[in-house]
């Protein structure tokens, strides 16, 4: 593989990341160029896998597409880089940062779950899914960020799960439209939530209580995972801080809206994300303020919605 071909592959990955304009995209700017390029290569591969899983194709074709990406990953590891322009940069990143390919295989397994699993009986089963589609993202990024702490691996996984739980809460109506319910059946039963509650135009009292419960669970993963920020290499801390801040602000905003995820999809504007990145770049942050302060509605059983602040 020539230097020109490798550079072209990294450029292709950067375009994929830029076009997606995800929350990750903004935090990437804070990394030194070699690490930023590596994260772009990982993200581009993950985007390819997600695009197969979320496409309108039949389940059979999706399964074939994911199997093809398993083969391409294996081929890239052994040196065959001809199957997709993302692969040269991906292989270079895996080698340069000593990232075990098994985490990317786990990611594909998570995408395969979306083809065969539409409901999750328990949170433990959901956590398995969250590890595969998001915990693996946190772990692979950790290899790029760098850390000498024996606790970093576990914390990176927890941050990934926190991000995924935030997405699950935000996307209840969107996921239902795709035939997927990620809220655990045991939790739905505990809060007396039924399918019509998930398909409404505003949150019912039961659904609001359930989503509040799931948000509390997500915040616990955030609180534990945020301890990773001071444990990564110094040149990666601002980027990780910004990423945690953006995602936790998203969850705080969902709470502040009383868990109304129906009227519009909750998000942060480009300006708001850029402001977080600017704050991180200027050094206006510290290890203790990665999480957005919570302001949320809380409904007492049988009573009105009460607004409270939570740390």
N, C-alpha and C positions, 0 to 999 in steps of 0.2 A: 504494500500500500504506500503510494507516494505521499509526500508531505502535502502536495496540492490537493489530492483526493481526500486526505484526512481533514484539511482545513475546510474543504467544500462540505463535508459531512457535518462538521460542527456548525457551519453557517446555516445549513439546512435545519438543524435542530434549533438553532436560535430563532429562525423564522417560525417554526411550529410554536415555540413558546410565546413569541410576540403576538402571533395571530390569536392564540388562545386567551391572552391577557388575563390569566388566572391570578388568584391571590399570590401564588408563588412568584409570578413574573415580577412583581414590584419588589419583593424582598431580595430577588436575585441581584439587583443592581448594587447591593451593598457588599457583595463578595468580590474578592480579587478575581481577575479574569480567568485564571486556570480553574478555580473552583466554580465560577459562574458557568463556564463552558461545560464542565462536568455535570452540573445539576441540569443544564439544558439538555444534555444527551440523555440523562435518565428520564427527565420529564417527557422528552419526545417519544421515547420507547413506551412509556406508560400511557401517553396520549394515543398512540397507535392501538394499544390493547383496549383502552376505553372506547375508542371509536368503533371497534368491532362489536363490543358488548352492547353499546347503546344504539347501534344501527337498526334500521327498520327491517333488516333481513330476517329470514326464518331462523328458528333456533338451530336447525341442522347446519345452515350456512354459517351461523355465528360460531358454532362449535368447531367447524372446519377452519374458520378464520383464526380462532384462538390456537388451535392445534398447529396451524401454519406458523404462528408467531413463536410457539415453543420451539419449533424446528429451526426458525431463523435465529433465535437466541442461542441454541446449541451450536448452530453453524458458525455464528459470530465468535463464540468462545474458542472454537477450534480453528478459526482463521478464514472461513468463507464469508466474505463481506459483500457479496454481489447481489444479495436478495432484497436489500432495501437501503436507501441512502442514509438512514439513521444508524445503521450497524457499525460502520467504521468508527464513528465517534463513541458509540456505546462500548465497543470492545476496548478502545483506548482508555475510556473512563474506568471500566471494570479492572483493567490491568494497572493503571496508574494509581488507583486508590484502593486496590486489593479488595474489591467488593465481591463477595461470593454470589455467583449467579442464582443460587437457590432462592434468594429473596425475590428475584424477578419471576422465577417459576411460581413461587407462592402467590405473587400478584396475579399471574394468569389464572391460578386456581381460584382466586377470589372472583375474577371476572366470569369464570365458568359457573360459579355458584349462582350468579344472576340468571343463568340459563335454566337452572334446575330447581332452585329454591325460591319460592315466592313469599313464604312466611317463616318466621323464626319463633319456635316455641318458647325459648328461654333467652335471657340475656347472655348466658355463656355461649350459646350457639351464635348469637349475633356478634359477640366479641371475637369469635373465631373468624367470622366474615370481615369484621373491622380490621383485625390484624392483617389479613391477607391483602385487602385493597388499600389500606392506609398505614397500618403499623409498619409494613414493609417499606413504604415510602419514607417514613421517618428514619428507619434503620439504614437504608441505603444512603440517604442524605447525610447521616451521621458519619459514615465513612469518608465523605467528602469534607465535611466540616472539620473533622478530626477531634479526638478526645482520648485522654489517657485514663479516664475514670472507669472503674469496673461497673458503675451503676448507669453509665450513659446509654447502653443498649436498651435497658428496660425503660428508661425515661423517654427515649426517642420513640419507642413503640407506644407509650402512653400518650404522647403528644399527637401522634398520628391517629390514635383512636379518638382523642378529644375532637380533632378536626372532623373526623368522619361522623361522629355523633352530632356535631353541629350541622353538618350537611343533611343528615337524616331528619332532624327536627325541621329544618328549613324546607325540605323538599317533600313533605308528606303528600301534598296533592299531586305533585309531578310524578312521584314514584307510584302512587296509586293508579295514575293514568297509564303507567307502563306495566300494571299488574303486579307490582311489588309492594309489600308491606314490611318495613324494617322494624317497626315498633314491636317488641316481643309480645307474643300472645299472652304470656303470663301477666304482663303489665296491662295490656288491654282489658283483661278480665278483672284485674285488681281495681281498675278505675271505672269499670262498667262501661267501657267504650265499645261501640259497635261500628260496623262498616259504614253506616250512614254518617257517623260522626267524622270520619276521615274524608268523606266525599262532599261535605257541606260547603257553604260559602263564607262561613266564619266559625271560629272554634266554639264548640259547646262547652259548658262548664266542666263536663267530664274530660273532654279532650284537653282543655286548658290545664287541668290538674295533672293529667298524664304527661303532657309535654313539659310541665314544670318539674315533674319528677325526673324525666329524662335529662332535662337541663342540669339539674343538681348533680346527676351522675356524670355528665360531661364536664362540669366545673371541677369535680373531684379529680378527673384525669388531667385537666388543665393545671390544677394546683400542684399535683405531683410532677407532671411532665415539665412544668416551667422551671423546675430546679436544674434542668439541663443547660439553660442559657449560660451560666458562668462556667460550665464544665467543658464546653467546646473550645476549640482554638480561638485565640483572641481575635483573629481576622474574620471569624465567622459569627461572633456573638451578636453584632448589630443586626445581621440578616435574620438570625433565628429569633431575636427579640421582636423584630418587625413582623415576622410571620405569625408569632404567637399573639402579638397585639392585634393584628388585623382579624384573625379568626375569633379571638375572644370578644372583640368589639362586635363582630357579627352576631354572636350568641347573645351578648348583652342587648343588642338592638331588638332581636327577636323577643326577648323577655319584656323589654320596655313597651313593645306593641301588644302585650297581653297574649303572645303566641298566635297572633293573627298571621298565619302563613298562607292564607287563602286569597286575600284581596290583591296582593302583589308579592313577587319574590323578593325577599329581604336581601339587601346587598349594601356594600359600601361603594361610593362613587370613586371614580379615578382620582379625583381631587383629594378625597379623604385618605385613600391608600397612599397617594404621593406624600401627603402630610405626615403620615406615619414614617415613611421612608426618610423624609427630610429630617424629622426629629431624631431618627436613629443615626443618620449620617452626621448630624451636628453634635452628637453625643449627649442629647437631651434625654437620656434614659439611664436606667440602672437595672440591676438584676431583680430588684424587688417590685418593679412596676410593669412587668411584661403583660400582666392580665388587666384588661379593661375593668374598671369598677362596675359592679352590677347595679342596675336600677330596674326593678321589675314589679309587675303586678303579681299579687299572691291572693288566691281565693281561699277563704276559710270555708270548710264544709258547711253548707247551708247558709252562708253569709255572703256579703258583698265582696267585690274585688277590692283588696287593700294594696296600696302601693308601699313598697318597703325597699330599703337599701340593704344590700348584702355584701359582705366583704369577699 
